[in-house]
Amino acid sequence: MISLPPSVSDLPIHEKLGDLLRLLETQSRAVLIAPPGAGKTTIVPLALLDAPWREGRKIIVLEPRRLAARGAASRMASLLGENVGETVGYRVRFDTKISAKTEIEVVTEGVFTRMLASDPGLEDVACILFDEFHERSLDSDLALALCLDLQTGLREDLRLIPMSATLDGGQVAHTIDAQVIESAGRQYPVEIVYREGRVKEAVEAQMASAVRAEIVQANTGSILCFLPGQREIERAFEVLKDTLPNDTDLLRLYGALSSAEQDAAIQPSPSGRRKVVLASAIAETSLTIDGITTVIDSGLSRLPFHELATGLTRLQTVRSDQASIAQRAGRAGRLGPGRAIRLWREQQTASLPKTAPPEIINADLTDLVLTLADWGVANPAQLIWLDPPPAPAWNEATALLRKLGALSAEGSLTEHGRMLARLPMPPRLAHMIASSANPQEATLLALVLQERGLGGAAVDVESRLARVKSGRDKRSQQMQTLAKRLAAQVGKAQAESESVGVTLALAFSERVAQRGGQSPNGMIRYTLANGRGAEIDAIEPLAAQDYLVVADMIGRAGAARIVSAAAIEKADLLSRFEAEIATVRSTRFDGSKGKLLGAEVRKFGVLPLEKPRGFSPSAEDITDALIHAVREQGLDALPWQKADWALLERLRFWTAHHTGADTPKRFCEAALIDELDEWLEPFIAGRTSLKELADGTLSNALLLRSGLGSVRDLDRILPSHFTAPTGSKIPIIFSAAKAVIAVRPQELFGLTAHPTIIDGTFALEIELLSPAGRPIQITSDLPGFWRGSWADVRADLRGRYPKHPWPENPLEAEPTQRAKPRK
């Protein structure tokens, strides 16, 4: 058995080691739940060293962060009385400490997926422990899915153990078909204190105020402060650095710091001193920071959210979940009773989400899709997932990898894709390295983009790259050496350097940006090739450039601020990216001229590279555009003549009263618009403008739609005029509901039957007019009018119009158009 120091022999996890070891003798999967401080991260891997099923093979411990991996390896090595790299070693991004003696490797999850790619059988691995699995990072979900697939297909003897402090063990155990072993924790009481800051007070100001107050109240012990990210940590550091007591050290802890700076924050304070550690979520789990008795929690977290519309992943500050704030508070109770100060109202805690969403729900899946393609999986449904990859993000990632040439149309990995999968970079940056004329310089640029703070914090990545290339400091030298080693994997000669903008555009061609005007807030606007808007501070040297390639932005929509970019020349776009430049033709219907105007321009995405040039649209283009104009503007866009409108109204009346019940709407505006290609397009073909249809074409098109051969056929069924007894042709005014004639009564004398149409089935409405042309009566029963109301009309009008005939019995009178009838 491994001999461990007495200081850890009483950790709660020891009570469950026997159960775990016995289970793993017969089962290949287990879920271990153990609260913070139980000892699972360091004790369990050491306990498994003596397991007979290990047979000399390695134990892999997966950690979500580099700092946690190095810390766990260091802790286990110290318990064995050894240095890191002997029995216990680690592999993290760009840093490895292992030897031929190493039996336990602590590995970050991202590095582990690369290990799987190069050694898919893991023949020298006996067990994999997924530490802090409750964080549900994208890499941990992917690693578990791949390991389950490996275990099912090839390695039934491979032991898999997800471990967590707050995980819903039942859900995970059910999904992977495993038994849960749960350990008690060792947690001292923690007093929870709520201290809400002032409204609209910056979080770093609230934190600084709380730190000063706690320093006064607590004479001993160190303070761990949780802030959402690097920006707030640095601001709080500036506020506090000259205001703390002489015996108190102020330290920072976040992912972008160097290993030495991170280690300084974790190590015990010298005798007689204490410290205040300003930390990100990196300090929530895994790490043990000696001497902490007080935790001050801002209640905020910064989580990545991938925007499908832009292809950008942005960090969003959100309220922490209940599991996170419980973990943070627990940090104060590791060594003894402690205090957790929360910078919000107590009532708000209940409204916080129980847990944070797993990263796979909101993540960019490009790397995941590439890794699975390398694994031989083109459909995520082939694997076991706690939460399957969302289809929209999967499809977006697949489309990007096809654009980069990493996937074939069938979804299989290409030779170029295999190269990208081997490079320890995100697929975009791996493509940039493999496609660059100078892979070594492209690799160094990729490192500048990946490693926060490398080369400084300038917006212009070219200046940051230049500082690293010429740097003599340790970090710059390490990155230069690393770039040379990684570039060698590409296996092609180093050519003359291209501009940084060109190299960057190999990865982010859709983020080539074109300069616009100045916004009201003094920022300079740019439009990206993907259509998104962004801004850059006018004082930035890059703001004078016509074209940029944007590596990173913060914010949303048109208000996004460019925080990392490089200039690119238009000439380089035209030459190096000719394949992505398209000549775009557009047509516009000019309503005032009634004709189609054409323009063409070369574009990079949505960005015009020149002024539009006119061109003559093809006959087909013209026809399509004229039809589109009518569809967009409605029937009023057509050059209707009076006869055309009259015919349309007759046809609407005819379909409503003469044809079957299924056709009344055949000539309504909606039907005519929907079926323009049927009744109008044949008559537009060969025309160059809508105005040319004013020659009677619209009437012909309407007649063809009606199914009648000519106007004569329509007149036979539905005449356009009524012939009065005098021989006058009285026009019939049609609407959908009625047909009306307006006529003087004198022209209807002697008419004994009411006028009708449609074979006598529909009575005309008669509007009788005075000799002055004013309406005097409306009737749909002319014989009844003669016998009834005529007497009143006659008495009223004959005195006013004595020259016109007003007989007592109009049924026997002679019809006339004249003022006095002939004798």
C-alpha positions in Angstrom: 0.0 0.0 0.0 1.1 3.6 -0.7 2.3 5.2 2.5 0.8 8.7 3.1 1.5 11.3 5.7 -0.6 11.5 8.8 -1.9 14.9 7.7 -4.1 13.3 5.1 -4.8 9.9 6.6 -8.0 11.1 8.2 -9.5 12.7 5.2 -13.2 11.6 4.7 -12.5 10.0 1.3 -10.5 7.2 3.1 -13.8 5.8 4.4 -15.0 5.1 0.8 -11.7 3.9 -0.7 -12.5 0.3 0.1 -15.9 0.5 -1.5 -14.4 2.1 -4.6 -11.6 -0.4 -4.9 -14.0 -3.4 -4.5 -16.4 -2.0 -7.1 -13.6 -1.4 -9.6 -12.5 -5.1 -9.3 -15.7 -6.1 -11.1 -17.0 -3.0 -12.7 -15.4 -0.6 -15.2 -17.4 2.5 -14.4 -18.2 4.4 -11.2 -19.3 7.8 -10.2 -17.7 9.3 -7.1 -19.3 12.2 -5.3 -17.3 13.9 -2.6 -17.6 17.5 -1.2 -14.7 19.9 -1.3 -12.0 19.0 1.2 -12.8 15.3 1.1 -9.5 14.5 -0.6 -10.8 12.9 -3.8 -8.5 14.8 -6.2 -5.2 13.7 -4.6 -6.0 10.6 -2.5 -8.1 8.5 -5.0 -5.4 8.4 -7.8 -2.7 7.4 -5.2 -5.0 4.7 -3.8 -5.5 3.2 -7.2 -1.8 2.7 -7.7 -2.0 -0.7 -5.9 -5.1 -1.9 -7.8 -4.4 -5.4 -9.3 -6.3 -4.6 -12.5 -3.9 -1.7 -13.2 -1.2 -4.1 -14.3 1.4 -1.4 -14.4 -0.6 0.8 -16.7 -1.1 4.5 -16.0 -3.8 6.4 -14.2 -5.0 9.6 -16.0 -6.5 12.4 -13.9 -8.4 14.9 -16.0 -8.5 18.5 -14.8 -10.4 21.4 -16.4 -7.6 24.0 -16.0 -3.8 24.1 -16.2 -3.4 25.6 -12.8 -5.5 22.8 -11.2 -3.6 20.2 -13.1 -0.2 21.5 -12.0 -1.5 22.0 -8.4 -2.9 18.5 -8.1 0.3 16.9 -9.5 2.4 18.9 -7.1 0.3 18.0 -4.1 0.3 14.3 -4.9 4.1 14.3 -5.5 4.7 16.0 -2.2 2.6 13.4 -0.4 4.9 10.8 -1.9 7.9 12.8 -0.9 8.9 13.2 -4.6 9.3 15.8 -7.2 6.7 16.3 -10.0 7.7 14.2 -13.0 8.5 11.1 -11.0 5.6 8.9 -9.9 3.2 11.8 -10.6 3.5 14.1 -13.5 1.4 16.4 -15.6 0.6 17.4 -19.2 -0.9 20.8 -19.8 -0.9 23.0 -22.9 2.6 23.7 -23.9 4.1 22.3 -20.7 4.8 18.6 -19.8 6.5 17.1 -16.7 6.6 13.3 -17.0 9.3 10.6 -17.1 9.7 6.9 -17.6 8.8 6.5 -13.9 5.5 8.4 -14.2 2.4 6.3 -13.3 -0.1 9.0 -12.6 -0.5 11.8 -15.2 -2.6 14.8 -14.4 -3.8 16.1 -17.8 -6.0 19.0 -18.8 -9.1 17.9 -20.7 -8.1 19.6 -24.0 -4.7 18.0 -24.0 -6.3 14.6 -23.3 -8.4 14.7 -26.5 -5.2 15.3 -28.4 -3.7 12.3 -26.7 -6.7 10.2 -27.8 -6.2 11.3 -31.4 -2.6 10.1 -31.4 -3.2 7.0 -29.3 -6.9 6.0 -29.8 -6.5 2.7 -27.9 -4.8 4.1 -24.8 -3.2 0.7 -24.3 -0.9 1.9 -21.5 -3.8 3.5 -19.5 -5.8 1.5 -16.9 -8.0 4.2 -15.5 -9.3 7.7 -16.2 -10.6 10.0 -13.5 -12.7 13.0 -14.6 -12.1 15.4 -11.7 -14.5 18.3 -11.1 -16.8 16.8 -13.7 -19.7 19.0 -12.4 -18.2 21.9 -14.3 -19.3 20.2 -17.5 -16.8 21.8 -19.8 -17.0 21.0 -23.5 -13.8 19.1 -23.3 -14.9 16.9 -20.4 -18.1 16.0 -22.1 -16.2 15.1 -25.3 -13.6 13.2 -23.4 -16.2 11.1 -21.6 -18.1 10.4 -24.8 -14.9 9.2 -26.5 -13.8 7.1 -23.6 -17.2 5.4 -23.4 -17.0 4.7 -27.1 -13.4 3.3 -26.6 -14.5 1.2 -23.6 -17.5 -0.2 -25.4 -15.6 -1.1 -28.6 -12.0 -2.0 -27.7 -11.2 -1.5 -24.0 -13.7 -3.2 -21.7 -11.0 -3.2 -19.0 -10.6 0.6 -19.1 -11.9 2.1 -15.8 -13.8 5.4 -16.0 -14.6 7.4 -12.9 -16.4 10.9 -13.1 -15.7 12.7 -9.8 -17.4 15.8 -8.5 -18.4 17.7 -5.4 -21.8 19.0 -6.6 -22.7 16.8 -9.5 -26.1 15.1 -9.9 -24.6 11.7 -9.5 -27.8 9.9 -10.3 -28.2 11.5 -13.7 -24.6 10.7 -14.7 -24.7 7.2 -13.3 -28.0 6.5 -15.2 -26.5 7.8 -18.4 -23.3 5.8 -18.3 -24.8 2.9 -16.4 -22.6 3.1 -13.3 -22.9 2.8 -9.5 -22.6 5.9 -7.3 -20.2 6.1 -4.4 -20.7 9.1 -2.2 -18.3 10.4 0.5 -18.9 12.8 3.3 -16.9 16.0 3.4 -14.9 17.7 6.0 -16.2 21.2 6.2 -16.1 23.6 9.1 -19.0 25.9 9.8 -19.1 29.0 7.5 -21.0 32.1 8.5 -22.8 33.6 5.6 -23.0 37.4 5.6 -24.8 39.5 3.0 -23.4 42.9 2.2 -25.2 44.6 -0.7 -23.3 47.4 -2.4 -24.7 50.7 -3.6 -26.9 50.8 -6.6 -24.8 51.1 -9.9 -21.6 50.9 -8.0 -18.9 49.0 -10.0 -18.3 45.5 -8.8 -14.6 46.1 -8.2 -15.5 49.1 -6.0 -17.9 47.0 -4.0 -15.2 44.3 -3.6 -12.5 46.9 -2.5 -14.9 48.3 0.1 -15.8 44.8 1.5 -12.1 43.8 1.6 -11.1 46.9 3.7 -14.0 46.3 6.1 -13.1 42.7 6.6 -9.4 43.5 7.0 -10.4 45.7 10.0 -12.8 43.1 11.4 -10.6 40.0 11.1 -7.1 40.3 12.5 -5.9 37.0 11.2 -6.4 34.8 8.2 -6.3 35.4 4.5 -9.1 36.5 2.2 -10.2 35.0 -1.1 -12.2 37.3 -3.4 -14.2 36.0 -6.3 -14.6 38.4 -9.3 -16.0 37.6 -12.7 -12.8 38.0 -14.7 -9.4 39.5 -15.4 -10.7 43.0 -16.1 -12.4 43.3 -12.7 -9.5 41.7 -10.9 -7.0 44.2 -12.3 -9.3 47.1 -11.5 -9.8 45.9 -8.0 -6.1 45.4 -7.7 -5.4 49.1 -8.7 -8.0 50.3 -6.1 -6.6 48.2 -3.2 -2.8 48.0 -3.9 -1.8 51.0 -1.8 -4.5 50.8 0.9 -3.9 47.5 2.7 -2.0 47.0 6.0 1.8 46.4 5.8 1.4 42.7 6.8 -1.0 42.0 4.0 0.0 40.9 0.5 -2.3 41.6 -2.4 -2.3 38.9 -5.1 -4.1 38.0 -8.3 -5.2 34.6 -9.6 -6.6 34.1 -13.1 -5.8 31.9 -16.2 -3.7 34.4 -18.2 -1.1 34.9 -15.5 2.3 33.2 -15.6 2.8 30.0 -13.7 5.0 31.8 -11.1 2.3 34.4 -10.5 -0.4 31.7 -10.1 1.8 29.7 -7.7 2.5 32.8 -5.6 -1.3 33.2 -5.0 -1.7 29.6 -4.0 1.3 29.1 -1.7 1.1 29.7 2.1 1.9 33.2 3.2 5.2 33.7 5.1 4.9 33.6 8.9 3.4 36.7 10.3 1.8 37.7 7.0 -1.6 37.2 5.4 -2.9 37.8 1.9 -5.8 39.0 -0.1 -6.3 36.9 -3.3 -8.4 38.5 -6.1 -9.5 35.4 -8.1 -11.6 34.3 -11.0 -13.7 31.1 -11.0 -10.4 29.3 -11.4 -10.2 29.2 -7.6 -13.7 27.6 -7.1 -12.6 24.0 -7.1 -9.6 21.7 -7.2 -7.2 24.3 -5.8 -6.4 24.6 -2.1 -5.2 28.0 -1.2 -3.6 27.8 2.2 -4.6 30.2 5.0 -8.0 31.3 3.6 -10.6 32.0 6.4 -12.8 34.5 4.6 -14.4 34.4 1.1 -15.9 37.5 -0.4 -18.1 36.7 -3.4 -19.2 39.1 -6.1 -21.9 36.6 -7.1 -20.8 37.1 -10.8 -19.4 34.7 -13.3 -18.1 35.1 -16.9 -19.3 32.4 -19.2 -18.7 31.9 -23.0 -21.6 32.1 -25.3 -21.2 31.3 -29.0 -23.2 33.4 -31.5 -24.2 31.3 -34.5 -25.0 34.3 -36.6 -21.5 35.7 -36.4 -19.3 32.7 -35.5 -17.9 34.7 -32.5 -17.7 33.4 -29.0 -18.1 36.2 -26.5 -17.8 36.2 -22.7 -20.9 37.2 -20.9 -21.1 38.3 -17.3 -24.0 36.5 -15.5 -25.2 35.8 -12.0 -23.4 32.8 -10.5 -25.4 29.7 -9.9 -26.2 28.2 -6.5 -23.7 25.4 -6.9 -20.9 27.8 -7.6 -21.6 30.1 -4.7 -21.8 27.1 -2.4 -18.4 26.0 -3.6 -17.0 29.4 -3.2 -18.3 29.7 0.4 -16.9 26.3 1.2 -13.4 27.7 0.6 -13.6 29.6 3.9 -14.3 26.4 5.9 -11.4 24.2 4.8 -9.1 24.9 7.7 -11.5 26.0 10.4 -14.6 28.1 11.0 -14.8 30.9 8.4 -16.9 33.6 6.9 -18.4 34.0 3.4 -19.4 37.6 2.5 -21.9 37.8 -0.4 -22.2 41.2 -2.1 -25.9 40.9 -2.8 -29.2 40.7 -0.9 -30.1 37.4 0.8 -33.5 37.2 -1.0 -31.7 37.1 -4.4 -30.0 33.8 -3.6 -33.2 31.7 -4.0 -33.7 33.1 -7.5 -30.3 32.0 -8.8 -30.2 29.0 -11.1 -29.3 25.7 -9.4 -26.4 25.0 -11.7 -24.7 26.6 -14.8 -25.7 25.2 -18.2 -23.2 22.7 -19.6 -20.7 24.4 -22.0 -21.8 22.2 -24.8 -25.2 23.9 -25.0 -23.7 27.3 -25.9 -20.3 26.5 -27.3 -18.5 26.7 -30.7 -18.4 23.0 -31.7 -15.8 23.3 -34.5 -13.1 21.6 -32.5 -15.5 19.0 -31.3 -16.7 18.1 -34.8 -13.1 18.0 -36.1 -12.1 15.7 -33.2 -15.0 13.4 -33.8 -14.3 13.3 -37.5 -10.7 12.2 -36.7 -12.3 9.6 -34.4 -14.4 8.3 -37.3 -17.7 9.7 -36.1 -19.8 11.9 -38.5 -23.0 11.7 -36.5 -23.0 12.6 -32.8 -25.9 10.2 -32.2 -23.3 7.4 -32.5 -21.9 8.3 -29.0 -23.3 8.5 -25.5 -23.7 12.1 -24.3 -25.1 13.6 -21.0 -26.3 16.5 -23.3 -26.0 15.9 -27.0 -24.5 18.6 -29.2 -27.2 21.1 -30.4 -27.9 20.6 -34.1 -27.6 24.2 -35.2 -24.1 24.6 -33.7 -23.1 21.2 -35.1 -24.3 22.2 -38.6 -22.5 25.5 -38.3 -19.2 23.8 -37.3 -19.5 21.3 -40.1 -20.0 24.0 -42.7 -17.0 25.9 -41.4 -14.8 22.8 -41.5 -15.9 22.2 -45.1 -15.0 25.8 -46.0 -11.6 25.3 -44.4 -11.1 22.1 -46.5 -11.0 19.9 -43.4 -14.1 17.8 -44.2 -15.3 16.4 -47.4 -18.9 16.8 -48.7 -19.7 13.4 -47.1 -18.3 14.6 -43.7 -15.1 12.5 -43.7 -11.8 14.0 -42.7 -9.5 15.1 -45.5 -5.7 15.1 -45.5 -5.8 18.8 -44.7 -8.3 18.0 -41.9 -5.9 15.4 -40.5 -3.2 18.0 -40.3 -5.5 20.4 -38.5 -6.5 17.7 -36.0 -2.8 17.1 -35.1 -2.0 20.7 -34.4 -2.8 21.7 -30.8 -4.8 24.7 -31.9 -8.4 25.5 -32.6 -9.3 24.5 -36.2 -9.3 28.1 -37.5 -5.8 28.8 -36.2 -4.6 25.4 -37.3 -5.8 26.1 -40.8 -4.0 29.5 -40.7 -0.7 27.7 -39.7 -1.1 25.0 -42.3 -2.1 27.4 -45.1 0.4 30.2 -44.4 3.5 30.7 -46.6 5.4 31.0 -43.3 4.0 28.4 -40.8 6.5 29.4 -38.1 5.4 33.0 -38.0 1.8 32.0 -38.3 2.2 29.7 -35.3 3.7 32.5 -33.3 0.7 34.7 -34.3 -1.6 31.9 -33.2 0.1 31.8 -29.8 -0.2 35.6 -29.4 -4.0 35.2 -30.1 -4.3 32.2 -27.7 -2.1 33.3 -24.8 -3.5 36.3 -22.9 -1.1 39.0 -22.3 1.6 37.6 -24.7 3.1 40.6 -26.5 1.1 43.1 -24.5 -2.5 44.2 -24.7 -2.5 46.4 -27.9 -5.4 46.2 -30.2 -3.0 45.8 -33.1 -1.9 42.2 -33.1 0.9 43.0 -35.5 2.6 45.1 -32.8 2.1 42.3 -30.2 3.6 39.8 -32.6 6.6 42.0 -33.2 7.3 42.3 -29.5 7.3 38.5 -29.1 9.4 38.0 -32.1 12.1 40.4 -30.8 11.5 39.6 -27.1 14.4 38.4 -25.0 12.3 37.7 -21.9 11.7 34.1 -20.8 8.1 33.8 -22.0 8.8 35.2 -25.4 11.8 32.9 -25.9 9.6 29.9 -24.8 7.0 30.9 -27.4 9.5 31.3 -30.2 10.9 27.8 -29.5 7.4 26.4 -29.2 6.3 28.0 -32.5 9.3 26.5 -34.3 8.5 23.1 -32.9 4.8 23.2 -33.8 5.5 24.6 -37.3 7.7 21.7 -38.0 4.6 19.5 -37.9 3.3 21.2 -41.0 6.2 19.9 -42.9 6.7 22.6 -45.5 9.5 25.1 -46.0 9.3 28.6 -44.6 8.7 31.1 -47.4 9.0 34.8 -47.2 6.7 36.3 -44.6 3.2 37.5 -45.5 1.6 40.5 -43.8 0.0 39.8 -40.5 -3.3 40.8 -41.9 -3.1 38.3 -44.7 -2.1 35.5 -42.3 -4.9 36.4 -39.9 -7.4 36.5 -42.8 -6.6 32.8 -43.5 -8.3 32.0 -40.2 -11.0 34.8 -40.2 -11.8 35.7 -43.8 -15.4 36.5 -42.9 -14.1 39.1 -40.4 -12.3 41.2 -42.9 -13.7 44.7 -42.1 -14.1 47.8 -44.3 -13.9 51.3 -42.8 -17.0 53.4 -42.7 -17.8 56.7 -41.1 -17.6 58.1 -37.5 -20.3 57.3 -35.1 -21.8 59.9 -32.7 -19.8 58.5 -29.8 -16.5 59.3 -31.7 -15.8 55.7 -32.6 -14.9 54.7 -36.2 -17.4 52.2 -37.8 -16.3 49.1 -39.7 -18.5 46.6 -41.5 -17.3 43.0 -41.5 -17.5 40.7 -44.5 -20.2 38.7 -42.7 -22.4 41.8 -42.5 -21.8 42.5 -38.8 -20.9 46.0 -37.6 -18.1 46.9 -35.2 -16.3 50.0 -33.9 -12.8 50.9 -32.9 -11.6 53.9 -30.9 -10.7 56.8 -33.2 -7.4 57.2 -31.3 -6.2 53.7 -32.3 -3.7 53.8 -35.1 -5.7 51.0 -36.8 -8.7 53.3 -37.1 -7.0 55.0 -40.0 -6.9 51.8 -42.1 -9.3 51.1 -44.9 -9.4 47.4 -44.2 -8.8 45.3 -41.0 -9.0 41.7 -40.1 -10.8 41.3 -36.8 -9.6 38.6 -34.4 -11.8 39.4 -31.5 -14.6 41.8 -30.5 -16.6 42.4 -27.4 -20.2 43.6 -27.2 -23.2 42.9 -29.4 -24.5 43.8 -32.9 -23.3 47.1 -34.3 -22.0 48.3 -31.0 -19.3 45.6 -30.8 -15.9 47.0 -30.0 -12.8 45.7 -31.8 -10.2 44.5 -29.3 -7.9 42.6 -31.5 -7.2 43.1 -35.2 -4.6 43.7 -37.9 -4.5 45.9 -41.0 -4.7 44.3 -44.5 -4.2 46.0 -47.8 -6.9 45.9 -50.5 -4.3 44.7 -53.0 -3.7 41.6 -50.8 -7.4 40.9 -50.7 -7.6 41.0 -54.4 -4.6 38.7 -55.0 -4.4 36.3 -52.0 -8.2 35.8 -51.6 -9.3 36.0 -55.2 -11.4 32.8 -54.7 -13.5 34.5 -52.1 -14.3 37.6 -54.3 -17.5 37.4 -56.3 -18.9 39.6 -58.9 -22.4 40.4 -57.7 -25.1 41.6 -60.0 -28.2 43.3 -58.7 -31.2 44.8 -60.4 -33.5 47.6 -59.2 -36.9 48.5 -60.5 -37.2 52.2 -61.0 -40.9 53.0 -60.5 -40.7 56.5 -62.0 -39.3 55.1 -65.2 -41.1 51.8 -65.0 -38.0 49.9 -66.0 -35.2 47.7 -64.6 -31.8 49.1 -63.9 -28.8 46.8 -63.5 -25.6 47.2 -61.5 -22.6 44.9 -60.8 -19.8 45.1 -58.3 -17.0 42.9 -57.0 -17.5 42.0 -53.3 -15.6 40.3 -50.5 -18.5 38.9 -48.5 -20.9 41.9 -48.2 -18.0 44.4 -48.7 -18.0 46.2 -52.1 -14.4 46.5 -53.4 -15.3 49.1 -56.1 -18.1 51.4 -57.2 -21.0 49.6 -58.9 -21.0 49.5 -62.7 -24.1 49.5 -64.9 -24.9 46.5 -67.0 -27.7 45.5 -69.3 -29.9 42.8 -67.7 -30.8 39.8 -69.7 -34.4 39.4 -71.0 -34.9 36.7 -68.3 -33.6 39.0 -65.6 -35.9 41.8 -66.8 -38.9 39.6 -66.8 -38.1 38.3 -63.3 -37.5 41.8 -61.9 -40.7 43.2 -63.4 -42.7 40.4 -62.0 -40.9 40.9 -58.6 -41.7 44.6 -58.7 -45.4 43.9 -59.2 -45.3 41.3 -56.5 -43.7 43.8 -54.1 -45.6 47.0 -55.0 -49.0 45.5 -55.8 -51.3 45.8 -58.9 -50.9 49.6 -58.8 -47.4 49.2 -60.2 -49.1 48.2 -63.5 -50.0 50.9 -66.1 -53.8 50.3 -66.0 -55.9 52.1 -68.6 -59.6 52.9 -68.0 -60.6 50.0 -70.3 -58.4 47.6 -68.4 -59.9 48.5 -65.0 -63.4 48.3 -66.5 -62.7 44.8 -67.8 -61.2 43.7 -64.5 -64.4 44.8 -62.7 -66.6 42.9 -65.2 -64.5 39.8 -64.7 -64.7 40.0 -60.9 -68.5 40.4 -61.2 -68.7 37.5 -63.7 -66.7 35.1 -61.5 -68.8 36.0 -58.5 -72.2 35.6 -60.1 -71.8 33.4 -63.2 -69.2 30.7 -62.6 -68.8 28.0 -59.9 -68.5 28.6 -56.2 -64.8 27.8 -56.3 -63.8 30.7 -58.6 -65.1 34.0 -57.1 -61.7 35.0 -55.9 -59.9 34.3 -59.2 -59.6 38.0 -60.0 -59.1 39.4 -56.5 -55.8 41.2 -55.9 -54.3 38.5 -53.7 -55.0 35.8 -56.3 -53.7 37.9 -59.2 -50.5 38.7 -57.2 -49.9 35.1 -56.2 -50.3 33.8 -59.7 -48.5 36.5 -61.7 -46.3 33.9 -63.4 -49.5 32.3 -64.8 -51.4 35.2 -66.3 -49.0 38.1 -66.6 -45.5 36.7 -67.1 -46.2 35.4 -70.7 -47.2 38.9 -71.7 -44.2 40.6 -70.0 -41.6 38.4 -71.7 -39.6 40.5 -74.2 -40.7 43.8 -72.6 -38.2 46.2 -71.0 -40.5 48.1 -68.8 -44.0 47.9 -67.3 -45.1 51.0 -69.1 -45.1 49.0 -72.3 -48.1 47.1 -71.0 -50.3 50.2 -71.5 -51.2 49.1 -75.1 -54.1 46.8 -74.1 -51.9 44.0 -73.0 -53.4 43.9 -69.5 -56.9 43.3 -71.0 -55.6 40.5 -73.1 -53.9 38.9 -70.1 -57.1 39.1 -68.1 -59.2 37.7 -70.8 -56.8 34.7 -71.2 -57.1 34.1 -67.4 -60.9 34.2 -67.7 -60.9 31.3 -70.2 -62.9 33.4 -72.7 -61.7 33.8 -76.2 -62.4 37.5 -76.7 -64.3 40.5 -75.5 -67.1 39.5 -77.9 -67.5 36.2 -76.0 -67.7 38.2 -72.8 -70.1 40.7 -74.2 -72.4 37.8 -75.2 -72.5 36.5 -71.7 -72.0 39.7 -69.8 -72.5 42.8 -72.0 -70.6 46.0 -71.1 -73.6 48.2 -72.2 -77.3 48.2 -71.9 -79.2 49.2 -75.0 -82.1 51.5 -74.1 -85.4 51.6 -76.0 -84.1 54.8 -77.6 -81.1 52.9 -79.0 -78.6 54.6 -76.6 -75.7 52.4 -75.4 -75.7 52.9 -71.6 -72.5 51.6 -70.0 -72.9 49.1 -67.2 -70.8 49.9 -64.2 -69.7 46.7 -62.5 -68.5 45.9 -59.0 -68.2 42.6 -57.3 -71.7 42.8 -55.8 -73.8 44.7 -58.4 -74.1 46.1 -61.9 -75.5 49.6 -62.3 -76.7 51.8 -65.2 -77.3 55.5 -64.9 -80.0 56.8 -67.3 -82.8 59.4 -67.7 -86.3 57.9 -67.3 -87.4 59.4 -70.7 -85.1 56.9 -72.5 -86.9 54.0 -70.8 -90.5 55.0 -71.6 -92.5 52.0 -72.8 -90.2 49.5 -71.2 -92.4 47.0 -69.4 -89.8 44.6 -68.1 -86.8 45.4 -65.8 -83.4 45.1 -67.6 -81.4 42.0 -66.7 -78.1 40.4 -67.6 -76.6 36.8 -67.4 -79.5 35.3 -69.3 -82.1 37.1 -67.2 -80.8 35.9 -63.9 -79.4 39.1 -62.5 -81.3 42.4 -62.4 -79.4 45.6 -63.2 -79.6 48.4 -60.6 -81.0 51.5 -62.4 -80.0 55.0 -61.2 -82.6 57.4 -62.7 -81.3 60.8 -63.5 -82.9 64.2 -63.8 -82.5 66.2 -67.0 -79.6 67.9 -65.2 -77.9 64.5 -64.6 -78.6 64.3 -60.9 -79.8 61.1 -59.3 -83.5 61.1 -58.5 -84.3 57.5 -57.8 -82.7 54.0 -57.6 -84.7 51.0 -58.5 -84.4 47.3 -59.2 -88.0 47.0 -60.3 -88.8 49.4 -63.2 -92.4 48.3 -63.8 -93.1 48.8 -60.1 -91.5 52.3 -60.3 -93.7 53.3 -63.2 -96.8 52.2 -61.3 -95.8 53.7 -58.0 -93.1 56.3 -57.3 -93.2 57.8 -60.9 -96.2 60.0 -60.0 -94.3 61.7 -57.1 -91.2 62.1 -59.3 -93.4 63.6 -62.2 -95.1 66.0 -59.8 -91.8 67.2 -58.4 -89.8 67.6 -61.7 -92.2 68.6 -64.5 -92.5 72.2 -63.1 -88.7 72.5 -63.0 -88.1 70.9 -66.4 -91.2 71.8 -68.5 -89.4 71.2 -71.8 -89.0 67.5 -71.0 -91.9 65.0 -71.3 -93.5 63.8 -68.0 -96.4 61.6 -69.1 -98.9 60.3 -66.6 -98.4 56.7 -68.0 -94.8 56.2 -69.1 -95.6 52.6 -70.0 -97.5 53.9 -73.1 -95.2 56.8 -73.9 -92.6 56.9 -76.6 -89.0 56.8 -75.4 -87.0 59.9 -76.2 -83.6 61.5 -75.9 -84.9 65.0 -76.7 -86.4 67.7 -74.6 -89.7 67.7 -76.7 -90.9 64.7 -78.5 -91.5 65.0 -82.2 -95.0 65.3 -83.4 
